[in-house]
């Protein structure tokens, strides 16, 4: 069960699903007062984890897109141009 694992070990989808389950349980009043603070703390940790994963992925995608926009690298310029058939 994901709730038994440290947040840092969860993938994005596992963390998101657990976060959604906690929010739904709280919304429906299915969390008793004795466990509410623990659930809210876990939800906060899950939210922070999801945001960090999104931020990291966004940075990776932006780096990849930027590398596409840079055009050929110096290594590519050193090769002789290929002759068409």
C-alpha positions, 0 to 999 in steps of 0.5 A: 500500500502506498500509504505505508511507503515514504513519499520520496519512494512513490512515483508521480502517479502513485502519489497523485492517486493517494493524494486524491484518495485522501482529499476524497475521504476528507471531503466525504467526512470519512476521516475521523478526528484522531487521524485527520491531522496525520492525513492532512500532513501526508497530503501536504507531503504528497502535494509537495512531492508531486509539485517537485516531480512536475517542476523537475520534468518541466525543466527536463522538457524545456532543456530538451526543447532548447537543445532542438532550437539551438540547431546543429552542434559544433560536432555536427559542423565538423563533419563534411556535408553529405552529397546528394545522390 
